[in-house]
């Protein structure tokens, strides 16, 4: 009887049990905070690198391949091994048209679409009416260039599946910069549609 009471009153292992109950959730929360912090850091640094490279490219002396290389070099020490960095550049005539469709100059039936007899400004000179008329590349003098970066990276810690999250994170940033006036800006050309076939 005495031994039984002594065993029941013994609390020497209680701390270990309490630690075992608290440690798992605490470590999981700590790793989650570190993962979130890493994502925020990559987001901030990638935005900074993209802005710097865009300013450097505004002189018209860099190709898209050189821009991609500079962005990759700027993020090389930061991103994880299997991360994929995608950089795109599209040029526009001015800031008001970034991401917008080509401008209709004549809309005979006022339906907002290009029909036979309608005219529009063919900014990218592809003989088609485009919803986003940006031209791939860094454009010409005084053009506005929209630079976009998308980073797809594995998470810092491979624990996402334990709490129902994706195994990868995607970070996107963009900036728009006006090119320096290193020459004359190309004028826009009006195109009239005679037949849509």
Secondary structure, DSSP 8 states (H G I E B T S, - for coil): -HHHHHHHH--TTHHHHHHHHHHHHHHHHHHHHHHHHHHHHHHHHHHHHHHHHHHHHTTS---HHHHHHHHHHHHTTTS-TT-EEEEEEEEESSGGGTT----EEE-TT-SSS--TT-EEE-TT-SSS--SS--EES--STT-EEEEEEEEEEE-SSTTGGGGT--SEEEEEEEEEEE---SS------EEE-S---
